Amino acid sequence: MVITVEEARAYSRDYESTDEEMAALIEVAESMIDDGIRDGFDRESPQAKMLAKLLVTDLDDYRDLTAAEANSMRYLTQSLKMQLRYKDVSKLDTSGAGEV
């Protein structure tokens, strides 16, 4: 797990949901991260942990939204996903020196 139930509960300030409900939200958040981020991202990075906390909180807070409303992510969530997805892109050689 990217984050624990305790970390998710503390961040979301949700002390009413059961551990099973929080674990299910974490599982969905991790699936969203895995599907939306490049392979091999650092699951222990501060960005990955914060993104998981934000996703769990959003999923918890907006359980009753319509599909259209639920599909819109807040800017910070999108930004963290982009950072994780493209973190190593700046290290790529784009000079063309290795091309034939």
OpenMM code with the backbone's topology and positions (N, CA, C; nanometers):
from openmm import Vec3, app, unit

residues = "MET VAL ILE THR VAL GLU GLU ALA ARG ALA TYR SER ARG ASP TYR GLU SER THR ASP GLU GLU MET ALA ALA LEU ILE GLU VAL ALA GLU SER MET ILE ASP ASP GLY ILE ARG ASP GLY PHE ASP ARG GLU SER PRO GLN ALA LYS MET LEU ALA LYS LEU LEU VAL THR ASP LEU ASP ASP TYR ARG ASP LEU THR ALA ALA GLU ALA ASN SER MET ARG TYR LEU THR GLN SER LEU LYS MET GLN LEU ARG TYR LYS ASP VAL SER LYS LEU ASP THR SER GLY ALA GLY GLU VAL".split()
positions = [
    Vec3(0.0832, -0.1189, 0.0000),
    Vec3(0.0000, 0.0000, 0.0000),
    Vec3(0.0874, 0.1249, 0.0000),
    Vec3(0.0440, 0.2227, -0.0756),
    Vec3(0.1139, 0.3506, -0.0786),
    Vec3(0.0989, 0.4209, 0.0562),
    Vec3(-0.0213, 0.4131, 0.1132),
    Vec3(-0.0477, 0.4711, 0.2453),
    Vec3(-0.1243, 0.3692, 0.3290),
    Vec3(-0.1211, 0.3885, 0.4586),
    Vec3(-0.1933, 0.2998, 0.5494),
    Vec3(-0.3342, 0.3539, 0.5743),
    Vec3(-0.4174, 0.2698, 0.6308),
    Vec3(-0.5525, 0.3121, 0.6685),
    Vec3(-0.5440, 0.4281, 0.7674),
    Vec3(-0.4506, 0.4192, 0.8606),
    Vec3(-0.4356, 0.5245, 0.9613),
    Vec3(-0.3959, 0.6576, 0.8973),
    Vec3(-0.3031, 0.6529, 0.7994),
    Vec3(-0.2621, 0.7755, 0.7302),
    Vec3(-0.3793, 0.8356, 0.6528),
    Vec3(-0.4544, 0.7496, 0.5849),
    Vec3(-0.5695, 0.7972, 0.5072),
    Vec3(-0.6750, 0.8574, 0.5991),
    Vec3(-0.7023, 0.7902, 0.7087),
    Vec3(-0.8033, 0.8382, 0.8038),
    Vec3(-0.7623, 0.9727, 0.8640),
    Vec3(-0.6370, 0.9854, 0.9037),
    Vec3(-0.5895, 1.1106, 0.9632),
    Vec3(-0.5953, 1.2247, 0.8624),
    Vec3(-0.5537, 1.1992, 0.7378),
    Vec3(-0.5532, 1.3060, 0.6379),
    Vec3(-0.6948, 1.3494, 0.6024),
    Vec3(-0.7840, 1.2519, 0.5852),
    Vec3(-0.9215, 1.2840, 0.5438),
    Vec3(-1.0096, 1.3264, 0.6613),
    Vec3(-0.9581, 1.3091, 0.7823),
    Vec3(-1.0345, 1.3401, 0.9044),
    Vec3(-1.1660, 1.2629, 0.9097),
    Vec3(-1.1613, 1.1412, 0.8561),
    Vec3(-1.2795, 1.0556, 0.8546),
    Vec3(-1.2637, 0.9509, 0.9645),
    Vec3(-1.3329, 0.9720, 1.0734),
    Vec3(-1.3250, 0.8790, 1.1850),
    Vec3(-1.4531, 0.7969, 1.1981),
    Vec3(-1.5394, 0.8053, 1.0949),
    Vec3(-1.6656, 0.7319, 1.0971),
    Vec3(-1.6626, 0.6075, 1.0092),
    Vec3(-1.5874, 0.6113, 0.8998),
    Vec3(-1.5802, 0.4960, 0.8100),
    Vec3(-1.5051, 0.3824, 0.8783),
    Vec3(-1.5409, 0.2607, 0.8417),
    Vec3(-1.4721, 0.1443, 0.8976),
    Vec3(-1.3352, 0.1291, 0.8313),
    Vec3(-1.2501, 0.0488, 0.8943),
    Vec3(-1.1191, 0.0207, 0.8353),
    Vec3(-1.1347, -0.0438, 0.6978),
    Vec3(-1.2348, -0.1295, 0.6833),
    Vec3(-1.2587, -0.1962, 0.5552),
    Vec3(-1.2970, -0.0957, 0.4470),
    Vec3(-1.3798, 0.0022, 0.4827),
    Vec3(-1.4184, 0.1057, 0.3860),
    Vec3(-1.2981, 0.1901, 0.3456),
    Vec3(-1.2155, 0.2271, 0.4429),
    Vec3(-1.0962, 0.3060, 0.4119),
    Vec3(-0.9989, 0.2248, 0.3270),
    Vec3(-0.9819, 0.0973, 0.3588),
    Vec3(-0.8924, 0.0115, 0.2804),
    Vec3(-0.9421, -0.0009, 0.1367),
    Vec3(-1.0733, -0.0080, 0.1187),
    Vec3(-1.1299, -0.0153, -0.0164),
    Vec3(-1.1023, 0.1134, -0.0933),
    Vec3(-1.1140, 0.2285, -0.0267),
    Vec3(-1.0840, 0.3564, -0.0913),
    Vec3(-0.9359, 0.3647, -0.1287),
    Vec3(-0.8489, 0.3157, -0.0413),
    Vec3(-0.7055, 0.3145, -0.0709),
    Vec3(-0.6782, 0.2259, -0.1919),
    Vec3(-0.7445, 0.1116, -0.1974),
    Vec3(-0.7263, 0.0199, -0.3105),
    Vec3(-0.7665, 0.0860, -0.4424),
    Vec3(-0.8784, 0.1572, -0.4418),
    Vec3(-0.9223, 0.2284, -0.5625),
    Vec3(-0.8227, 0.3385, -0.5980),
    Vec3(-0.7769, 0.4135, -0.4985),
    Vec3(-0.6793, 0.5206, -0.5232),
    Vec3(-0.5507, 0.4633, -0.5824),
    Vec3(-0.5035, 0.3519, -0.5278),
    Vec3(-0.3822, 0.2894, -0.5808),
    Vec3(-0.4025, 0.2420, -0.7236),
    Vec3(-0.5195, 0.1884, -0.7517),
    Vec3(-0.5500, 0.1454, -0.8881),
    Vec3(-0.5500, 0.2642, -0.9837),
    Vec3(-0.6070, 0.3757, -0.9392),
    Vec3(-0.6081, 0.4969, -1.0216),
    Vec3(-0.4658, 0.5459, -1.0471),
    Vec3(-0.3817, 0.5396, -0.9447),
    Vec3(-0.2424, 0.5820, -0.9600),
    Vec3(-0.1693, 0.4875, -1.0552),
    Vec3(-0.1854, 0.3571, -1.0337),
    Vec3(-0.1190, 0.2587, -1.1198),
    Vec3(-0.1610, 0.2734, -1.2654),
    Vec3(-0.2888, 0.2997, -1.2890),
    Vec3(-0.3393, 0.3129, -1.4257),
    Vec3(-0.2981, 0.4445, -1.4905),
    Vec3(-0.2772, 0.5473, -1.4098),
    Vec3(-0.2525, 0.6791, -1.4665),
    Vec3(-0.1088, 0.7265, -1.4631),
    Vec3(-0.0198, 0.6479, -1.4031),
    Vec3(0.1192, 0.6899, -1.3865),
    Vec3(0.2098, 0.5904, -1.4578),
    Vec3(0.3286, 0.6384, -1.4971),
    Vec3(0.4246, 0.5529, -1.5667),
    Vec3(0.4640, 0.4331, -1.4805),
    Vec3(0.5076, 0.3266, -1.5454),
    Vec3(0.5567, 0.2090, -1.4737),
    Vec3(0.6821, 0.2443, -1.3953),
    Vec3(0.6966, 0.1849, -1.2791),
    Vec3(0.8168, 0.2021, -1.2008),
    Vec3(0.8257, 0.3311, -1.1217),
    Vec3(0.7140, 0.4034, -1.1058),
    Vec3(0.7209, 0.5258, -1.0259),
    Vec3(0.7510, 0.4897, -0.8812),
    Vec3(0.8082, 0.5816, -0.8094),
    Vec3(0.8482, 0.5592, -0.6708),
    Vec3(0.7266, 0.5682, -0.5794),
    Vec3(0.6785, 0.4523, -0.5345),
    Vec3(0.5592, 0.4465, -0.4502),
    Vec3(0.5826, 0.5103, -0.3130),
    Vec3(0.7073, 0.5283, -0.2756),
    Vec3(0.7398, 0.5867, -0.1454),
    Vec3(0.7676, 0.7367, -0.1539),
    Vec3(0.7599, 0.7940, -0.2733),
    Vec3(0.7887, 0.9370, -0.2876),
    Vec3(0.6808, 1.0194, -0.2179),
    Vec3(0.7163, 1.1385, -0.1733),
    Vec3(0.6167, 1.2252, -0.1096),
    Vec3(0.4990, 1.2559, -0.2027),
    Vec3(0.5266, 1.2695, -0.3336),
    Vec3(0.4188, 1.2985, -0.4285),
    Vec3(0.3201, 1.1822, -0.4377),
    Vec3(0.3712, 1.0590, -0.4418),
    Vec3(0.2836, 0.9420, -0.4507),
    Vec3(0.1968, 0.9301, -0.3258),
    Vec3(0.2572, 0.9510, -0.2102),
    Vec3(0.1813, 0.9423, -0.0853),
    Vec3(0.0748, 1.0517, -0.0770),
    Vec3(0.1104, 1.1748, -0.1151),
    Vec3(0.0131, 1.2839, -0.1111),
    Vec3(-0.0987, 1.2605, -0.2119),
    Vec3(-0.0641, 1.2131, -0.3320),
    Vec3(-0.1666, 1.1853, -0.4320),
    Vec3(-0.2632, 1.0796, -0.3803),
    Vec3(-0.2123, 0.9751, -0.3182),
    Vec3(-0.2995, 0.8715, -0.2623),
    Vec3(-0.3912, 0.9301, -0.1552),
    Vec3(-0.3377, 1.0149, -0.0682),
    Vec3(-0.4196, 1.0774, 0.0364),
    Vec3(-0.5277, 1.1662, -0.0245),
    Vec3(-0.4906, 1.2449, -0.1260),
    Vec3(-0.5888, 1.3322, -0.1919),
    Vec3(-0.6979, 1.2510, -0.2603),
    Vec3(-0.6582, 1.1447, -0.3294),
    Vec3(-0.7572, 1.0620, -0.3986),
    Vec3(-0.8515, 0.9950, -0.2996),
    Vec3(-0.7971, 0.9402, -0.1917),
    Vec3(-0.8820, 0.8762, -0.0905),
    Vec3(-0.9783, 0.9784, -0.0318),
    Vec3(-0.9289, 1.0974, -0.0009),
    Vec3(-1.0145, 1.2018, 0.0554),
    Vec3(-1.1234, 1.2419, -0.0427),
    Vec3(-1.0863, 1.2606, -0.1703),
    Vec3(-1.1867, 1.2954, -0.2712),
    Vec3(-1.2903, 1.1847, -0.2871),
    Vec3(-1.2443, 1.0603, -0.2943),
    Vec3(-1.3377, 0.9482, -0.3077),
    Vec3(-1.4315, 0.9415, -0.1878),
    Vec3(-1.3785, 0.9673, -0.0701),
    Vec3(-1.4574, 0.9635, 0.0526),
    Vec3(-1.5555, 1.0805, 0.0600),
    Vec3(-1.5066, 1.2005, 0.0291),
    Vec3(-1.5902, 1.3207, 0.0387),
    Vec3(-1.7002, 1.3259, -0.0664),
    Vec3(-1.6721, 1.2725, -0.1834),
    Vec3(-1.7642, 1.2889, -0.2956),
    Vec3(-1.8275, 1.1570, -0.3388),
    Vec3(-1.8604, 1.0729, -0.2437),
    Vec3(-1.9207, 0.9425, -0.2744),
    Vec3(-2.0520, 0.9547, -0.3497),
    Vec3(-2.1274, 1.0598, -0.3241),
    Vec3(-2.2620, 1.0719, -0.3783),
    Vec3(-2.2706, 1.1587, -0.5031),
    Vec3(-2.1572, 1.1931, -0.5625),
    Vec3(-2.1609, 1.2773, -0.6816),
    Vec3(-2.2025, 1.1981, -0.8047),
    Vec3(-2.2479, 1.2711, -0.9052),
    Vec3(-2.2771, 1.2069, -1.0327),
    Vec3(-2.1454, 1.1685, -1.0988),
    Vec3(-2.1522, 1.0849, -1.2007),
    Vec3(-2.0314, 1.0408, -1.2705),
    Vec3(-1.9543, 1.1587, -1.3282),
    Vec3(-2.0249, 1.2550, -1.3856),
    Vec3(-1.9580, 1.3710, -1.4455),
    Vec3(-1.8836, 1.4509, -1.3393),
    Vec3(-1.9452, 1.4691, -1.2243),
    Vec3(-1.8806, 1.5442, -1.1168),
    Vec3(-1.7617, 1.4665, -1.0604),
    Vec3(-1.7777, 1.3358, -1.0491),
    Vec3(-1.6717, 1.2531, -0.9929),
    Vec3(-1.5506, 1.2459, -1.0847),
    Vec3(-1.5709, 1.2637, -1.2145),
    Vec3(-1.4604, 1.2557, -1.3097),
    Vec3(-1.3714, 1.3786, -1.3079),
    Vec3(-1.4188, 1.4875, -1.2523),
    Vec3(-1.3355, 1.6076, -1.2489),
    Vec3(-1.2463, 1.6023, -1.1256),
    Vec3(-1.1159, 1.6141, -1.1477),
    Vec3(-1.0213, 1.6118, -1.0367),
    Vec3(-0.9748, 1.7535, -1.0076),
    Vec3(-0.9436, 1.7780, -0.8843),
    Vec3(-0.8917, 1.9103, -0.8522),
    Vec3(-0.7509, 1.9269, -0.9101),
    Vec3(-0.7119, 2.0497, -0.9299),
    Vec3(-0.5856, 2.0822, -0.9956),
    Vec3(-0.4660, 2.0177, -0.9264),
    Vec3(-0.4606, 2.0200, -0.7936),
    Vec3(-0.3471, 1.9641, -0.7214),
    Vec3(-0.3309, 1.8158, -0.7511),
    Vec3(-0.4417, 1.7430, -0.7575),
    Vec3(-0.4367, 1.6011, -0.7889),
    Vec3(-0.3789, 1.5800, -0.9277),
    Vec3(-0.4249, 1.6577, -1.0252),
    Vec3(-0.3727, 1.6466, -1.1616),
    Vec3(-0.2239, 1.6793, -1.1649),
    Vec3(-0.1835, 1.7811, -1.0930),
    Vec3(-0.0436, 1.8220, -1.0910),
    Vec3(0.0460, 1.7123, -1.0335),
    Vec3(0.0035, 1.6506, -0.9241),
    Vec3(0.0828, 1.5435, -0.8640),
    Vec3(0.0918, 1.4234, -0.9568),
    Vec3(-0.0174, 1.3911, -1.0259),
    Vec3(-0.0130, 1.2806, -1.1220),
    Vec3(0.0879, 1.3097, -1.2321),
    Vec3(0.0895, 1.4321, -1.2816),
    Vec3(0.1837, 1.4692, -1.3871),
    Vec3(0.3277, 1.4618, -1.3366),
    Vec3(0.3515, 1.5060, -1.2135),
    Vec3(0.4869, 1.4995, -1.1586),
    Vec3(0.5356, 1.3557, -1.1502),
    Vec3(0.4490, 1.2663, -1.1052),
    Vec3(0.4876, 1.1259, -1.0952),
    Vec3(0.5056, 1.0633, -1.2331),
    Vec3(0.4192, 1.0999, -1.3258),
    Vec3(0.4237, 1.0411, -1.4596),
    Vec3(0.5495, 1.0828, -1.5345),
    Vec3(0.5878, 1.2076, -1.5217),
    Vec3(0.6964, 1.2608, -1.6036),
    Vec3(0.8203, 1.2990, -1.5235),
    Vec3(0.8345, 1.2453, -1.4051),
    Vec3(0.9441, 1.2829, -1.3162),
    Vec3(1.0810, 1.2653, -1.3812),
    Vec3(1.1022, 1.1570, -1.4552),
    Vec3(1.2328, 1.1290, -1.5135),
    Vec3(1.2479, 1.1819, -1.6552),
    Vec3(1.1478, 1.2441, -1.7106),
    Vec3(1.1547, 1.2943, -1.8472),
    Vec3(1.2650, 1.3979, -1.8620),
    Vec3(1.2872, 1.4783, -1.7605),
    Vec3(1.3893, 1.5831, -1.7692),
    Vec3(1.5297, 1.5250, -1.7817),
    Vec3(1.5459, 1.3972, -1.7506),
    Vec3(1.6769, 1.3337, -1.7583),
    Vec3(1.7024, 1.2686, -1.8939),
    Vec3(1.6012, 1.2662, -1.9810),
    Vec3(1.6174, 1.2033, -2.1115),
    Vec3(1.7054, 1.2878, -2.2018),
    Vec3(1.7810, 1.2205, -2.2901),
    Vec3(1.8652, 1.2898, -2.3876),
    Vec3(1.7798, 1.3254, -2.5079),
    Vec3(1.7499, 1.4518, -2.5226),
    Vec3(1.6688, 1.4974, -2.6357),
    Vec3(1.7528, 1.5708, -2.7391),
    Vec3(1.8856, 1.5623, -2.7257),
    Vec3(1.9743, 1.6340, -2.8174),
    Vec3(1.9839, 1.5673, -2.9533),
    Vec3(1.9457, 1.4386, -2.9594),
    Vec3(1.9569, 1.3659, -3.0859),
    Vec3(2.0967, 1.3137, -3.1104),
    Vec3(2.1866, 1.3255, -3.0145),
    Vec3(2.3258, 1.2835, -3.0315),
    Vec3(2.3395, 1.1334, -3.0522),
    Vec3(2.2477, 1.0561, -2.9992),
    Vec3(2.2567, 0.9108, -3.0115),
    Vec3(2.1855, 0.8555, -3.1330),
    Vec3(2.1253, 0.9402, -3.2139),
    Vec3(2.0481, 0.8939, -3.3293),
    Vec3(2.1360, 0.8805, -3.4518),
    Vec3(2.0964, 0.7911, -3.5416),
    Vec3(2.1687, 0.7702, -3.6678),
    Vec3(2.0961, 0.8363, -3.7806),
] * unit.nanometer
topology = app.Topology()
chain = topology.addChain("A")
for resn in residues:
    res = topology.addResidue(resn, chain)
    for name in ("N", "CA", "C"):
        topology.addAtom(name, app.Element.getBySymbol(name[0]), res)
